[in-house]
Amino acid sequence: MDIRVGDELELKKEHPCGSRRWQVLRVGMDFRLRCLGCGHELMIPRSKAEKSVKKIIRGGEDKET
């Protein structure tokens, strides 16, 4: 899966704040993501992140996965 720094991800499950959108801050074996609803940041393993991605958004472009 081609995920880059600066992409926005729409995940399958909601964050407790109600948002499903996350901004990618770091990629590698782990992803660092920032919730676009409340600003919470977390590190998540690549395998878990890739399973939970519903959509990748790049600069106004939507890409279904």
C-alpha positions as CSV (number, residue, x, y, z in Angstrom):
1,M,0.0,0.0,0.0
2,D,1.4,3.4,-1.0
3,I,1.0,5.7,2.0
4,R,3.2,8.8,2.2
5,V,3.8,11.5,4.8
6,G,1.2,14.3,4.5
7,D,-1.6,11.9,3.3
8,E,-4.9,11.8,5.1
9,L,-6.4,8.4,5.9
10,E,-10.0,7.6,6.5
11,L,-10.1,4.6,8.8
12,K,-12.9,2.0,9.2
13,K,-13.4,2.7,12.9
14,E,-14.1,6.1,14.6
15,H,-11.8,7.7,17.1
16,P,-13.6,8.4,20.4
17,C,-13.8,12.1,19.4
18,G,-16.0,11.0,16.4
19,S,-13.5,11.6,13.6
20,R,-12.4,8.9,11.1
21,R,-9.7,11.1,9.5
22,W,-6.0,11.0,10.4
23,Q,-3.0,12.8,9.0
24,V,0.2,10.7,8.3
25,L,3.2,12.3,10.1
26,R,5.8,9.4,9.7
27,V,6.0,6.2,7.8
28,G,8.2,3.1,8.2
29,M,7.7,0.0,10.2
30,D,5.4,2.1,12.3
31,F,3.1,5.0,11.3
32,R,2.7,8.2,13.4
33,L,-0.8,9.5,12.9
34,R,-2.6,12.7,14.1
35,C,-6.4,12.7,14.5
36,L,-7.9,15.6,12.5
37,G,-10.7,15.8,15.0
38,C,-9.0,16.3,18.3
39,G,-5.2,16.4,17.5
40,H,-4.3,13.2,19.4
41,E,-1.1,11.6,18.0
42,L,-0.3,7.9,18.1
43,M,2.2,5.3,16.8
44,I,0.7,2.3,15.2
45,P,2.4,-0.7,13.5
46,R,2.3,-0.6,9.7
47,S,0.4,-4.0,9.4
48,K,-2.4,-2.8,11.7
49,A,-2.7,0.6,10.0
50,E,-2.9,-0.9,6.5
51,K,-5.7,-3.2,7.6
52,S,-7.8,-0.4,9.0
53,V,-7.5,2.1,6.1
54,K,-10.7,2.7,4.2
55,K,-9.6,5.6,1.9
56,I,-6.4,7.5,1.2
57,I,-6.8,11.2,0.4
58,R,-4.0,13.1,-1.3
59,G,-4.4,16.8,-2.1
60,G,-8.1,16.7,-2.9
61,E,-7.8,13.3,-4.7
62,D,-9.8,10.3,-3.3
63,K,-8.4,6.8,-3.8
64,E,-10.6,3.8,-2.7
65,T,-8.6,0.9,-1.3
